[in-house]
Structure formats: C-alpha cells, structure tokens
Amino acid sequence: MPYLPAAARYADPALYRRCGRSGVKLPLISLGLWHNFGGVDAFETGRAIVRRAFDLGVTHFDLANNYGPPPGSAEENFGKILRADLAAHRDELIVSTKAGYTMWEGPYGDWGSRKYLLSSLDQSLERMGLDYVDIFYSHRPDPDTPLEETMGALAHTVRSGKALYVGLSNYRPEQTVRAAQLLRELGTPCLIHQPRYSMFDRWIEPQLLEVLGKEGIGCIPYSPLAQGLLTDRYLAGDIPADARAGKPHGFLKADRITPGVVAKIQKLHAVAQTRGQSLAQMALAWVLRDPRVTTALIGASKVTQLENNLDALKNLAFAPEELGAIETILAS
C-alpha cells in the first residue's frame, strides 16, 4: 500500500520552535540518522521509523556524509525512503547533511577545504537523489584550513542553490563568533549550530549558548541521551546484548558504564518517575528547557523507541525543586 502520512501530523503548532532569528521553525525533537540507518542495518526498520516520525510531526531529518556504516549508506537509504514514501512531501521536510570527517582517500577527502566540502555535498545530493539540502554543515572546524575558506565554501553552496541554509557543528564559542561574522559578511547568515549536549556533557554552558543567543543562531544538540546512558537500559549496571555499548562500531564504550555513573542514572530515574516520565523523556525535556535550544536531535532503533522519546513533549516544564534535585545528582 502506498504510504499516506497522518492527516493530523501538524495538529499542535506548539511542537515547533523558531530557529534563532531565522524564518525557520523546527520540531522540538528531530530525527538523526547517525546510527541504525546504515548498510549494516535493516532497511525496512529504518523506513518504518522515518515514516512514523513524519506521522508524528517530525519534519527535520539530520544526516552526514559519513553516517552508516559504511560511510554514505545512511544517505543512500534515506534517499530510497524519500523516493518511495516522501517525494510528494519534499517541501514539508528539512533535510540536512554535513561534511568534515574522512570520506575518501587522498588529501581532499577530509576536514574543511573548499575542494572537500563542495565535492562532498555533490556526492551527498547524488546519494539522496536531491537537488538541494535545506541545511549544509561544516561538521567540525579544520585547524589547518583558513576559516575564511571553509565559510566561503558554505556560502557558495547557498549561492549555487545546493543548500538553503548553512550551519556549524562542534565549533567552540570563539570559533563560532568568527564563523558567524564571516558568514554574515558573505550574505549567508549561520542558521544553526549542532553541538554535543546532555546532562552528562554540558560543555556548551554557558559560553556557547550565550554566543548562539547573541548571534541569533539556533541550537540542535546531538546525543541528548548521552549515547543511551540517560535511558533505562543501564539501570541495573549491566549491558544488554542489543545495547549501543555492546556494538563494535558504537561510540558508547562499555568502560563508561561505571558504578558511579550507574548510581547517577538510578537517582535521575527516580526523579523522572516523580514527573511521570522515563529517564530518556526527562533528559530530552531537560535539554529543551533552555529557549536557545531549538530542537533535540534523537536517534531511534525501533518505532516504539521513537514514540516513547517523542512523548517527552507531553511534559516539558520543570519545577525549581526538580531542577535543583537534578543538579545535586549531577554534582555528586
């Protein structure tokens, strides 16, 4: 049967937040294809997740050239889903991709040169079967390429019609200030910044968030669940066979599941229960508590996990005593 998206997917306009000082609104939770959508994963599972996300009002799908594994395969699979199910709804979607990590051999397949960024975007568009992406990111700062060259390449992607907006990922506060200035001068303001951020990883506080607020740049944190640590998967202190920490190509390593971390997870879980939420739902709500954060970027390995995470939006408010309890736990 042809896929028909849910008619009520936009029933609640409060589930979208403006991205900085731009005209773009993003869903409070966006779907990332960093994991679970590559060539080693079940295609139909990923397809079901994307379709269900769109049914529930998720309009933003985040990729990068190296997502997989193998690198590039997440874009290829997403392209298949677009053609099969979402082609008629392209103008309802925000599709992003990035370049900055190793993609091919030789001196032009990595980092932030104009040669690499523009070549990579062409390859990404071909893999996804798109004429343009909505957001194109510099995935990480390049210590050896002048920032002027990297930002000039980003601006060129907009002027050429291959991207509508540009963004940064993993840039430090001082780098973000300079990059934003260059992009403004080039007539292509920075739309959004994608940093790592969670209860367990708060490096963006306060400097980067202050920069983003002042510059009018949106924020889309990745790993808001700390690669799965901020879920109920590790409450018992062991590692389930299908957990991310047990996968050989995963970024969450088993040695991070220490007794001290498990103790914090258990205490945070207790706070979440008093809120009528799972730990993952509370962790997502916590990231979204700051109005400078536009949207939280989640992954999902199954439809039920996606649905459970989106239920975080049913309770985004925190009482002062709840925030105080969380701070006490994190500081312990």
Summary of the structure (lengths in Angstrom):
residues: 332
radius of gyration: 19.3
end to end distance: 53.2
largest distance: 54.5
contacts: 1096
relative contact order: 0.12
helix: 44%
strand: 14%
